[in-house]
């Protein structure tokens, strides 16, 4: 049996991991701003985290359940949703003459937003640990 500080601890840990990956991708985009034909990449992981949150907090599934109108119907087979973060090309920006479509303003803005989200998640994780430590300390005084 695994010991769990809180239900949200693992999710915040995953979020930090994905935020770090996204920060590295954005930094790579900025580093390749002068590379001919380079297209900026990004990662979308919010769907993966939302799926994990739904599982952890026993939220009802958003899947459409199959109707069984006859007891002879076969049971529907459960497939594990193997959602993974999606890496995609962030297009929609005008490419320069060399085919590069990196926009430094957009990349630095995305990096700042990602950094703020990373720091907010880190602070929430620290607060979760502090609450846990306070419970342990208060139980020692009993």
C-alpha positions in Angstrom: 0.0 0.0 0.0 1.4 3.3 -1.0 1.4 6.3 1.4 -0.3 9.3 0.0 0.0 12.8 1.5 -3.1 14.1 -0.3 -5.0 13.3 -3.4 -3.7 16.4 -5.2 0.0 15.7 -4.4 0.6 13.4 -7.3 -1.3 15.6 -9.7 0.8 18.7 -8.7 3.9 16.6 -9.1 2.9 15.7 -12.6 2.0 19.3 -13.4 5.5 20.4 -12.4 7.0 17.8 -14.6 5.0 18.9 -17.6 5.6 22.5 -16.9 9.4 21.8 -16.9 9.1 20.0 -20.3 7.1 22.9 -21.7 9.7 25.4 -20.4 12.5 23.4 -22.2 10.5 23.4 -25.4 9.9 27.1 -25.3 13.6 27.7 -24.6 14.4 25.4 -27.6 12.1 27.5 -29.7 13.9 30.7 -28.7 17.3 29.1 -29.3 16.3 28.2 -32.8 14.9 31.6 -33.7 17.5 31.9 -36.4 17.4 28.4 -37.7 16.0 28.2 -41.3 12.6 26.4 -41.6 12.3 25.9 -37.9 8.7 25.7 -36.6 8.1 26.3 -32.9 6.8 23.4 -30.8 4.6 23.3 -27.8 3.0 20.7 -25.5 -0.6 20.4 -24.4 -1.0 18.4 -21.2 -4.1 19.9 -19.6 -6.4 17.1 -20.8 -4.1 14.5 -19.2 -4.1 16.3 -15.9 -7.9 16.7 -16.0 -8.3 13.0 -16.6 -6.1 12.2 -13.6 -8.0 14.7 -11.4 -11.3 13.1 -12.5 -10.0 9.6 -11.6 -8.5 10.7 -8.2 -11.6 12.5 -7.0 -14.1 9.9 -8.4 -15.8 12.3 -10.7 -18.3 10.7 -13.0 -17.1 9.7 -16.4 -18.0 11.8 -19.4 -18.2 8.7 -21.6 -21.5 7.7 -23.0 -22.6 4.4 -21.4 -23.8 1.7 -23.6 -27.4 0.6 -23.1 -28.0 -3.1 -22.4 -31.5 -3.8 -23.4 -31.1 -7.6 -23.4 -29.3 -9.7 -20.8 -27.7 -11.6 -23.7 -25.8 -8.5 -24.7 -22.1 -8.7 -24.2 -20.5 -6.5 -21.5 -18.7 -3.5 -23.0 -15.0 -3.9 -22.8 -13.2 -1.2 -20.7 -10.3 0.4 -22.4 -7.9 2.4 -20.3 -7.7 5.9 -21.6 -4.0 6.2 -22.3 -3.9 9.9 -22.7 -0.5 11.4 -23.2 0.6 15.0 -23.5 0.3 16.2 -27.1 3.4 17.8 -28.7 2.3 20.1 -31.6 3.7 22.7 -33.9 2.6 26.2 -32.9 1.8 27.6 -36.3 -0.3 30.6 -37.4 2.6 33.0 -37.3 4.0 34.5 -40.4 7.2 32.8 -41.5 10.1 34.9 -42.4 11.9 34.6 -45.8 14.0 31.7 -44.4 10.9 29.8 -43.4 11.3 30.2 -39.7 8.1 31.0 -37.9 9.4 31.6 -34.3 8.0 34.9 -32.9 10.2 35.9 -30.0 7.5 38.1 -28.4 5.1 35.1 -28.3 7.7 32.7 -27.0 8.8 35.0 -24.2 5.2 35.6 -23.3 4.5 31.9 -23.2 7.6 31.3 -21.2 6.5 33.9 -18.6 3.1 32.4 -18.3 4.5 28.9 -17.9 7.0 30.2 -15.3 4.1 31.8 -13.3 2.1 28.6 -13.5 5.1 26.5 -12.4 5.8 28.8 -9.4 2.1 28.7 -8.4 2.0 24.9 -8.5 5.3 24.7 -6.6 3.8 27.0 -3.9 0.7 24.9 -3.7 2.8 21.8 -3.3 4.9 23.5 -0.5 1.6 24.5 1.3 0.4 20.9 1.0 3.6 19.6 2.6 3.5 22.3 5.3 -0.1 21.2 6.2 1.0 17.6 6.4 4.0 18.5 8.6 1.7 20.5 10.9 -0.5 17.5 11.4 2.5 15.3 12.2 3.8 17.9 14.7 0.5 18.3 16.4 0.1 14.5 16.7 3.4 14.4 18.6 1.9 16.6 21.4 -0.9 14.2 22.1 
